[in-house]
Amino acid sequence: MTLGFRLALLPAALLALTTLTVQAPASARETERPARLASRQVVFELVNHGDGLLRCQGDDRTYQVRGRLVGPRRDVLGRGGSTRMNVLVHDEGTGGWFWNLRKHPRYDYATQLARRGQTSLVLDRLGYDTSPLADGDDTCLDAQVAMLHQVVQHLRSGRYEFTRGRTTTPHASQVVLHGHGVGATVAQVEAARYDDVHGLVLISWAGADPSAAAREQARRQSAVCARGAGYASYGASVAEYRGLLFATAPRRVQATAAGKRNATPCGDVTSLGRAIVSSTASAGRVEVPVLVLSGSRDARVSRQAAEAASAFRASPEVTVRTVAGAGSALPLERSAPLTRRIVLRWLRTL
């Protein structure tokens, strides 16, 4: 059932909030359009520092943070002029692979979006996979927000490099941030603080109200970090990890994800509380369209999506979609094609 309504939450601004709970068909299929696609690794020079009011300590050093451009070949190689870039920001415990699971094409979010004409940057945040950090205490979530802002600026100006070849990297005419879990918090705070993006897709975004299971994970990771570890696993076991992320994902997808599970930098773990405070305080300053996506069986989010979305008081349009039966990792659940269709329809409205 679709319910459209408008809420006047500020005298000078109207928040358009559309809510829908959608049922995933048992045999959802997408119509793929033939296109020549490309996937190229890129690298950004970023300074690891925080600059918010609730500043946490980065080490102020410059790092190479890597990602992968995935999209139509002419756009990835900079032959189509300026283009819109979707920047995909992963959660703790996952990595850029979450958005680009090439072993399972049906669940490869970035490539499936590329087939519909979208270009994406699949980012490995500092401390994950191709963007390693020796000591996980040397960064924090406020620094992750600041580095994401630097990425947005480099995309706009084209100041980044392919890791191979001398082709000029494309520059972005628009940037839309897509975030999952803690990555959604990082993306939301960036959009509020710097006002330099054109849209925001938040998947499994808890706002100020994570579930009891999510709070327990934060407590457990904090205890590990307090004992001097630089990194803490997300999920005490593989089974727990799967239970936090998945409700309907095929076993083979869950197994691949579990095999790629990343530990979380302890600087991110210990700064999570401050990041949640910053997220709560800044949500009302987001001035771009927002899409809030959640699964009805998300183990990490306790409040209703519509309630969470009401925090975006300054946004011109907030769209809420809840996918029935799905867990937290919407791009990897059986309903992934439906999730992508929702995102693509929303992108066409920007």
C-alpha positions as a LaTeX table, in Angstrom:
\begin{tabular}{lrrr}
\hline
Residue & $x$ (\AA) & $y$ (\AA) & $z$ (\AA) \\
\hline
Met1 & 0.00 & 0.00 & 0.00 \\
Thr2 & 1.40 & 3.43 & $-0.94$ \\
Leu3 & 0.79 & 6.43 & 1.24 \\
Gly4 & 1.87 & 9.91 & 0.08 \\
Phe5 & 1.74 & 12.82 & 2.43 \\
Arg6 & 3.46 & 16.08 & 3.24 \\
Leu7 & 4.59 & 17.23 & 6.65 \\
Ala8 & 5.09 & 20.88 & 7.47 \\
Leu9 & 7.89 & 20.55 & 9.99 \\
Leu10 & 9.47 & 24.00 & 9.60 \\
Pro11 & 7.76 & 27.31 & 8.80 \\
Ala12 & 10.04 & 27.87 & 5.82 \\
Ala13 & 10.33 & 24.33 & 4.52 \\
Leu14 & 8.06 & 21.45 & 3.61 \\
Leu15 & 9.25 & 17.89 & 3.93 \\
Ala16 & 7.74 & 15.60 & 1.34 \\
Leu17 & 7.69 & 12.13 & 2.88 \\
Thr18 & 6.52 & 9.14 & 0.88 \\
Thr19 & 6.33 & 5.81 & 2.62 \\
Leu20 & 5.80 & 2.38 & 1.18 \\
Thr21 & 6.24 & $-1.19$ & 2.29 \\
Val22 & 7.00 & $-3.23$ & $-0.79$ \\
Gln23 & 6.66 & $-6.97$ & $-1.21$ \\
Ala24 & 9.43 & $-8.67$ & $-3.16$ \\
Pro25 & 8.10 & $-11.04$ & $-5.84$ \\
Ala26 & 9.40 & $-14.59$ & $-5.53$ \\
Ser27 & 10.89 & $-14.37$ & $-9.03$ \\
Ala28 & 11.83 & $-10.71$ & $-9.42$ \\
Arg29 & 13.64 & $-10.02$ & $-12.69$ \\
Glu30 & 15.26 & $-6.94$ & $-14.19$ \\
Thr31 & 15.31 & $-6.01$ & $-17.84$ \\
Glu32 & 18.98 & $-5.43$ & $-18.67$ \\
Arg33 & 19.90 & $-3.01$ & $-21.40$ \\
Pro34 & 22.92 & $-3.92$ & $-23.51$ \\
Ala35 & 25.80 & $-1.60$ & $-22.76$ \\
Arg36 & 29.57 & $-1.65$ & $-22.93$ \\
Leu37 & 30.67 & $-1.51$ & $-19.31$ \\
Ala38 & 34.02 & $-0.80$ & $-17.70$ \\
Ser39 & 35.49 & $-1.32$ & $-14.24$ \\
Arg40 & 38.72 & 0.49 & $-13.35$ \\
Gln41 & 40.56 & 0.89 & $-10.05$ \\
Val42 & 41.24 & 4.48 & $-8.97$ \\
Val43 & 43.22 & 6.08 & $-6.16$ \\
Phe44 & 42.69 & 9.28 & $-4.13$ \\
Glu45 & 45.22 & 11.15 & $-1.99$ \\
Leu46 & 43.32 & 11.93 & 1.22 \\
Val47 & 44.23 & 13.50 & 4.56 \\
Asn48 & 43.14 & 11.45 & 7.56 \\
His49 & 41.78 & 14.10 & 9.90 \\
Gly50 & 38.46 & 15.09 & 11.42 \\
Asp51 & 37.08 & 18.60 & 11.41 \\
Gly52 & 33.64 & 18.39 & 13.04 \\
Leu53 & 32.49 & 19.91 & 16.31 \\
Leu54 & 32.81 & 16.48 & 17.94 \\
Arg55 & 36.24 & 16.03 & 16.47 \\
Cys56 & 38.02 & 12.72 & 16.96 \\
Gln57 & 41.68 & 12.15 & 16.43 \\
Gly58 & 43.01 & 11.14 & 13.02 \\
Asp59 & 46.75 & 11.06 & 12.50 \\
Asp60 & 46.72 & 13.95 & 9.95 \\
Arg61 & 48.74 & 11.90 & 7.47 \\
Thr62 & 48.01 & 11.56 & 3.76 \\
Tyr63 & 46.95 & 8.13 & 2.55 \\
Gln64 & 46.14 & 6.49 & $-0.73$ \\
Val65 & 42.48 & 5.50 & $-0.53$ \\
Arg66 & 41.36 & 3.27 & $-3.36$ \\
Gly67 & 38.11 & 2.51 & $-5.07$ \\
Arg68 & 36.71 & 1.22 & $-8.32$ \\
Leu69 & 34.76 & 3.08 & $-10.99$ \\
Val70 & 32.01 & 0.91 & $-12.46$ \\
Gly71 & 29.74 & 2.13 & $-15.23$ \\
Pro72 & 29.22 & 2.59 & $-18.96$ \\
Arg73 & 32.63 & 2.45 & $-20.61$ \\
Arg74 & 32.48 & 5.92 & $-22.17$ \\
Asp75 & 31.69 & 7.49 & $-18.80$ \\
Val76 & 34.25 & 5.54 & $-16.78$ \\
Leu77 & 36.98 & 6.46 & $-19.27$ \\
Gly78 & 35.94 & 10.11 & $-19.34$ \\
Arg79 & 34.73 & 10.12 & $-22.94$ \\
Gly80 & 31.16 & 11.13 & $-22.21$ \\
Gly81 & 31.85 & 14.49 & $-20.58$ \\
Ser82 & 30.83 & 15.17 & $-17.00$ \\
Thr83 & 28.51 & 12.62 & $-15.47$ \\
Arg84 & 26.67 & 11.88 & $-12.25$ \\
Met85 & 28.66 & 9.70 & $-9.85$ \\
Asn86 & 27.11 & 7.44 & $-7.24$ \\
Val87 & 29.57 & 7.08 & $-4.35$ \\
Leu88 & 28.98 & 3.80 & $-2.50$ \\
Val89 & 30.02 & 3.92 & 1.17 \\
His90 & 30.26 & 0.60 & 3.00 \\
Asp91 & 29.47 & $-0.36$ & 6.58 \\
Glu92 & 31.82 & $-1.61$ & 9.30 \\
Gly93 & 32.62 & $-5.28$ & 8.87 \\
Thr94 & 32.12 & $-5.21$ & 5.12 \\
Gly95 & 34.07 & $-3.30$ & 2.44 \\
Gly96 & 33.73 & $-2.07$ & $-1.11$ \\
Trp97 & 32.99 & $-5.67$ & $-2.13$ \\
Phe98 & 29.55 & $-5.30$ & $-0.51$ \\
Trp99 & 28.49 & $-3.13$ & $-3.46$ \\
Asn100 & 30.45 & $-4.96$ & $-6.16$ \\
Leu101 & 30.12 & $-8.70$ & $-5.46$ \\
Arg102 & 31.32 & $-9.82$ & $-8.87$ \\
Lys103 & 31.24 & $-13.51$ & $-7.97$ \\
His104 & 27.43 & $-13.24$ & $-7.82$ \\
Pro105 & 26.33 & $-10.97$ & $-10.71$ \\
Arg106 & 22.67 & $-10.88$ & $-9.68$ \\
Tyr107 & 23.77 & $-9.29$ & $-6.39$ \\
Asp108 & 26.43 & $-6.96$ & $-7.83$ \\
Tyr109 & 24.80 & $-3.60$ & $-7.06$ \\
Ala110 & 27.34 & $-1.42$ & $-8.89$ \\
Thr111 & 27.41 & $-3.48$ & $-12.08$ \\
Gln112 & 23.64 & $-3.89$ & $-12.22$ \\
Leu113 & 23.26 & $-0.11$ & $-11.85$ \\
Ala114 & 25.85 & 0.32 & $-14.60$ \\
Arg115 & 23.69 & $-1.77$ & $-16.94$ \\
Arg116 & 21.04 & 0.91 & $-16.48$ \\
Gly117 & 23.42 & 3.76 & $-17.32$ \\
Gln118 & 24.67 & 4.66 & $-13.84$ \\
Thr119 & 28.33 & 5.26 & $-12.96$ \\
Ser120 & 29.46 & 4.43 & $-9.43$ \\
Leu121 & 32.56 & 4.77 & $-7.29$ \\
Val122 & 32.89 & 1.69 & $-5.08$ \\
Leu123 & 35.04 & 2.96 & $-2.22$ \\
Asp124 & 37.23 & 1.03 & 0.22 \\
Arg125 & 37.29 & 3.33 & 3.24 \\
Leu126 & 40.64 & 3.82 & 5.02 \\
Gly127 & 41.39 & 0.69 & 7.05 \\
Tyr128 & 39.62 & $-1.70$ & 4.68 \\
Asp129 & 40.91 & $-4.02$ & 1.92 \\
Thr130 & 42.74 & $-2.01$ & $-0.77$ \\
Ser131 & 43.02 & 1.04 & 1.55 \\
Pro132 & 45.02 & $-0.50$ & 4.43 \\
Leu133 & 45.91 & 1.22 & 7.70 \\
Ala134 & 48.56 & $-0.34$ & 9.95 \\
Asp135 & 47.03 & 0.86 & 13.22 \\
Gly136 & 43.24 & 0.99 & 13.38 \\
Asp137 & 43.44 & 3.55 & 16.19 \\
Asp138 & 44.88 & 6.10 & 13.75 \\
Thr139 & 41.53 & 7.01 & 12.20 \\
Cys140 & 37.97 & 7.63 & 13.40 \\
Leu141 & 34.50 & 8.19 & 11.97 \\
Asp142 & 34.80 & 11.98 & 11.92 \\
Ala143 & 37.95 & 11.56 & 9.84 \\
Gln144 & 36.04 & 9.14 & 7.60 \\
Val145 & 33.43 & 11.88 & 7.06 \\
Ala146 & 36.14 & 14.41 & 6.18 \\
Met147 & 37.83 & 11.96 & 3.80 \\
Leu148 & 34.51 & 11.26 & 2.08 \\
His149 & 34.15 & 15.02 & 1.59 \\
Gln150 & 37.61 & 15.08 & 0.00 \\
Val151 & 36.55 & 12.25 & $-2.32$ \\
Val152 & 33.49 & 14.25 & $-3.41$ \\
Gln153 & 35.65 & 17.29 & $-4.15$ \\
His154 & 38.21 & 15.24 & $-6.08$ \\
Leu155 & 35.44 & 13.67 & $-8.16$ \\
Arg156 & 34.11 & 17.11 & $-9.03$ \\
Ser157 & 37.51 & 18.34 & $-10.15$ \\
Gly158 & 38.85 & 15.08 & $-11.60$ \\
Arg159 & 41.82 & 15.18 & $-9.19$ \\
Tyr160 & 42.36 & 11.47 & $-8.79$ \\
Glu161 & 44.07 & 8.77 & $-10.84$ \\
Phe162 & 43.54 & 5.41 & $-12.44$ \\
Thr163 & 45.98 & 2.94 & $-10.92$ \\
Arg164 & 46.87 & 1.74 & $-14.43$ \\
Gly165 & 47.05 & 3.65 & $-17.68$ \\
Arg166 & 47.16 & 7.35 & $-18.42$ \\
Thr167 & 43.55 & 7.96 & $-19.36$ \\
Thr168 & 42.12 & 11.13 & $-17.84$ \\
Thr169 & 39.75 & 10.33 & $-14.99$ \\
Pro170 & 36.18 & 11.60 & $-15.42$ \\
His171 & 34.81 & 14.43 & $-13.32$ \\
Ala172 & 31.37 & 14.45 & $-11.78$ \\
Ser173 & 28.69 & 16.98 & $-12.56$ \\
Gln174 & 26.62 & 15.57 & $-9.68$ \\
Val175 & 27.43 & 13.31 & $-6.75$ \\
Val176 & 24.92 & 11.08 & $-4.98$ \\
Leu177 & 26.02 & 9.27 & $-1.81$ \\
His178 & 24.76 & 5.74 & $-1.09$ \\
Gly179 & 25.58 & 4.44 & 2.39 \\
His180 & 24.91 & 1.22 & 4.29 \\
Gly181 & 24.84 & 0.94 & 8.09 \\
Val182 & 27.65 & 2.99 & 9.62 \\
Gly183 & 28.54 & 3.98 & 6.05 \\
Ala184 & 25.08 & 5.56 & 5.84 \\
Thr185 & 25.88 & 7.58 & 8.97 \\
Val186 & 29.18 & 8.72 & 7.42 \\
Ala187 & 27.37 & 9.71 & 4.19 \\
Gln188 & 24.55 & 11.51 & 6.02 \\
Val189 & 26.92 & 13.57 & 8.18 \\
Glu190 & 28.99 & 14.47 & 5.10 \\
Ala191 & 25.90 & 15.68 & 3.25 \\
Ala192 & 24.76 & 17.76 & 6.22 \\
Arg193 & 28.14 & 19.23 & 7.10 \\
Tyr194 & 29.46 & 20.12 & 3.65 \\
Asp195 & 26.33 & 20.51 & 1.48 \\
Asp196 & 28.20 & 19.39 & $-1.65$ \\
Val197 & 26.14 & 16.44 & $-2.94$ \\
His198 & 22.89 & 16.17 & $-4.89$ \\
Gly199 & 21.19 & 13.25 & $-3.17$ \\
Leu200 & 21.47 & 10.73 & $-0.38$ \\
Val201 & 20.54 & 7.01 & $-0.32$ \\
Leu202 & 20.55 & 5.57 & 3.20 \\
Ile203 & 20.31 & 1.79 & 3.63 \\
Ser204 & 19.84 & 0.33 & 7.12 \\
Trp205 & 20.33 & 3.79 & 8.63 \\
Ala206 & 19.55 & 3.66 & 12.34 \\
Gly207 & 19.86 & 7.36 & 13.11 \\
Ala208 & 19.97 & 7.72 & 16.89 \\
Asp209 & 18.19 & 4.43 & 17.57 \\
Pro210 & 20.18 & 1.29 & 16.72 \\
Ser211 & 18.69 & $-2.00$ & 17.88 \\
Ala212 & 19.72 & $-3.87$ & 21.02 \\
Ala213 & 21.71 & $-6.29$ & 18.82 \\
Ala214 & 23.60 & $-3.40$ & 17.19 \\
Arg215 & 24.33 & $-1.83$ & 20.58 \\
Glu216 & 25.63 & $-5.17$ & 21.87 \\
Gln217 & 28.00 & $-5.42$ & 18.92 \\
Ala218 & 29.31 & $-1.92$ & 19.64 \\
Arg219 & 29.82 & $-2.86$ & 23.32 \\
Arg220 & 31.66 & $-6.07$ & 22.41 \\
Gln221 & 33.90 & $-4.34$ & 19.87 \\
Ser222 & 34.66 & $-1.56$ & 22.35 \\
Ala223 & 35.77 & $-4.15$ & 24.91 \\
Val224 & 38.13 & $-5.71$ & 22.37 \\
Cys225 & 39.59 & $-2.31$ & 21.50 \\
Ala226 & 39.99 & $-1.40$ & 25.19 \\
Arg227 & 42.36 & $-4.35$ & 25.53 \\
Gly228 & 44.73 & $-2.70$ & 23.05 \\
Ala229 & 43.71 & $-4.27$ & 19.76 \\
Gly230 & 43.86 & $-2.07$ & 16.68 \\
Tyr231 & 40.93 & $-3.82$ & 15.03 \\
Ala232 & 37.82 & $-5.63$ & 16.26 \\
Ser233 & 35.75 & $-8.17$ & 14.35 \\
Tyr234 & 32.14 & $-7.36$ & 13.51 \\
Gly235 & 30.20 & $-10.32$ & 14.83 \\
Ala236 & 31.75 & $-12.63$ & 17.41 \\
Ser237 & 31.30 & $-15.50$ & 14.96 \\
Val238 & 30.43 & $-16.07$ & 11.33 \\
Ala239 & 26.94 & $-17.15$ & 12.35 \\
Glu240 & 26.42 & $-13.94$ & 14.32 \\
Tyr241 & 27.75 & $-11.87$ & 11.43 \\
Arg242 & 25.27 & $-13.49$ & 9.06 \\
Gly243 & 22.43 & $-13.00$ & 11.53 \\
Leu244 & 23.13 & $-9.27$ & 11.81 \\
Leu245 & 23.24 & $-8.65$ & 8.06 \\
Phe246 & 20.99 & $-11.19$ & 6.36 \\
Ala247 & 17.45 & $-12.52$ & 6.43 \\
Thr248 & 16.92 & $-13.96$ & 2.93 \\
Ala249 & 20.28 & $-13.82$ & 1.11 \\
Pro250 & 21.18 & $-17.11$ & $-0.61$ \\
Arg251 & 23.60 & $-19.30$ & 1.32 \\
Arg252 & 26.27 & $-18.94$ & $-1.35$ \\
Val253 & 26.08 & $-15.13$ & $-1.11$ \\
Gln254 & 26.24 & $-15.27$ & 2.68 \\
Ala255 & 29.25 & $-17.58$ & 2.48 \\
Thr256 & 31.07 & $-15.23$ & 0.09 \\
Ala257 & 30.31 & $-12.24$ & 2.30 \\
Ala258 & 31.48 & $-14.05$ & 5.43 \\
Gly259 & 34.73 & $-14.94$ & 3.67 \\
Lys260 & 35.31 & $-11.26$ & 2.90 \\
Arg261 & 34.36 & $-10.00$ & 6.38 \\
Asn262 & 36.61 & $-7.17$ & 7.55 \\
Ala263 & 37.56 & $-6.22$ & 11.08 \\
Thr264 & 36.64 & $-2.66$ & 12.09 \\
Pro265 & 39.37 & $-0.09$ & 12.87 \\
Cys266 & 39.24 & 0.57 & 16.62 \\
Gly267 & 39.26 & 4.32 & 16.00 \\
Asp268 & 35.93 & 3.87 & 14.20 \\
Val269 & 34.62 & 1.69 & 17.03 \\
Thr270 & 35.48 & 4.13 & 19.82 \\
Ser271 & 34.12 & 7.13 & 17.92 \\
Leu272 & 30.78 & 5.53 & 17.03 \\
Gly273 & 28.93 & 7.22 & 19.90 \\
Arg274 & 30.15 & 10.63 & 18.81 \\
Ala275 & 29.21 & 9.86 & 15.21 \\
Ile276 & 25.66 & 8.99 & 16.28 \\
Val277 & 25.40 & 12.26 & 18.21 \\
Ser278 & 26.69 & 14.15 & 15.18 \\
Ser279 & 24.24 & 12.31 & 12.94 \\
Thr280 & 21.31 & 13.13 & 15.19 \\
Ala281 & 22.29 & 16.78 & 15.44 \\
Ser282 & 22.92 & 17.25 & 11.72 \\
Ala283 & 20.11 & 15.31 & 10.02 \\
Gly284 & 17.89 & 18.38 & 10.05 \\
Arg285 & 20.49 & 20.27 & 7.99 \\
Val286 & 20.45 & 17.90 & 5.00 \\
Glu287 & 19.09 & 20.00 & 2.12 \\
Val288 & 19.01 & 17.44 & $-0.69$ \\
Pro289 & 16.54 & 14.67 & $-1.59$ \\
Val290 & 16.88 & 11.59 & 0.62 \\
Leu291 & 15.90 & 7.98 & 0.00 \\
Val292 & 15.67 & 5.87 & 3.18 \\
Leu293 & 15.66 & 2.12 & 2.54 \\
Ser294 & 15.21 & $-0.61$ & 5.11 \\
Gly295 & 14.20 & $-4.24$ & 5.38 \\
Ser296 & 11.30 & $-5.18$ & 7.59 \\
Arg297 & 13.52 & $-7.83$ & 9.24 \\
Asp298 & 16.58 & $-5.61$ & 9.73 \\
Ala299 & 18.21 & $-6.86$ & 12.95 \\
Arg300 & 20.14 & $-3.63$ & 13.50 \\
Val301 & 17.45 & $-0.95$ & 13.30 \\
Ser302 & 14.81 & $-0.64$ & 16.00 \\
Arg303 & 12.56 & 2.23 & 14.96 \\
Gln304 & 10.30 & 2.53 & 11.96 \\
Ala305 & 11.83 & 3.98 & 8.79 \\
Ala306 & 9.21 & 6.74 & 8.55 \\
Glu307 & 10.05 & 7.88 & 12.06 \\
Ala308 & 13.76 & 7.95 & 11.27 \\
Ala309 & 13.13 & 9.84 & 8.03 \\
Ser310 & 11.22 & 12.58 & 9.84 \\
Ala311 & 14.60 & 13.84 & 11.11 \\
Phe312 & 15.34 & 15.29 & 7.64 \\
Arg313 & 13.36 & 18.48 & 8.19 \\
Ala314 & 15.21 & 20.62 & 5.64 \\
Ser315 & 15.17 & 18.12 & 2.78 \\
Pro316 & 12.89 & 19.04 & $-0.13$ \\
Glu317 & 11.83 & 15.40 & $-0.55$ \\
Val318 & 12.27 & 12.36 & 1.69 \\
Thr319 & 11.22 & 9.00 & 0.26 \\
Val320 & 10.91 & 5.95 & 2.49 \\
Arg321 & 10.77 & 2.36 & 1.28 \\
Thr322 & 10.62 & $-0.76$ & 3.45 \\
Val323 & 11.22 & $-4.07$ & 1.69 \\
Ala324 & 9.08 & $-6.78$ & 3.26 \\
Gly325 & 10.97 & $-9.75$ & 4.63 \\
Ala326 & 14.46 & $-8.35$ & 3.95 \\
Gly327 & 17.32 & $-7.88$ & 6.39 \\
Ser328 & 19.98 & $-5.19$ & 6.68 \\
Ala329 & 22.08 & $-6.04$ & 3.62 \\
Leu330 & 19.45 & $-5.09$ & 1.04 \\
Pro331 & 21.80 & $-5.22$ & $-2.02$ \\
Leu332 & 22.59 & $-8.87$ & $-1.15$ \\
Glu333 & 19.16 & $-10.12$ & $-0.10$ \\
Arg334 & 16.93 & $-12.14$ & $-2.48$ \\
Ser335 & 14.96 & $-8.93$ & $-3.04$ \\
Ala336 & 18.09 & $-7.16$ & $-4.41$ \\
Pro337 & 16.54 & $-6.60$ & $-7.89$ \\
Leu338 & 13.60 & $-4.84$ & $-6.24$ \\
Thr339 & 15.95 & $-2.71$ & $-4.15$ \\
Arg340 & 17.80 & $-1.62$ & $-7.29$ \\
Arg341 & 14.57 & $-0.77$ & $-9.10$ \\
Ile342 & 13.55 & 1.46 & $-6.21$ \\
Val343 & 16.93 & 3.21 & $-6.28$ \\
Leu344 & 16.89 & 3.65 & $-10.07$ \\
Arg345 & 13.39 & 5.12 & $-10.06$ \\
Trp346 & 14.43 & 7.53 & $-7.34$ \\
Leu347 & 17.63 & 8.53 & $-9.17$ \\
Arg348 & 15.57 & 9.46 & $-12.21$ \\
Thr349 & 13.73 & 12.09 & $-10.13$ \\
Leu350 & 16.91 & 14.03 & $-9.28$ \\
\hline
\end{tabular}
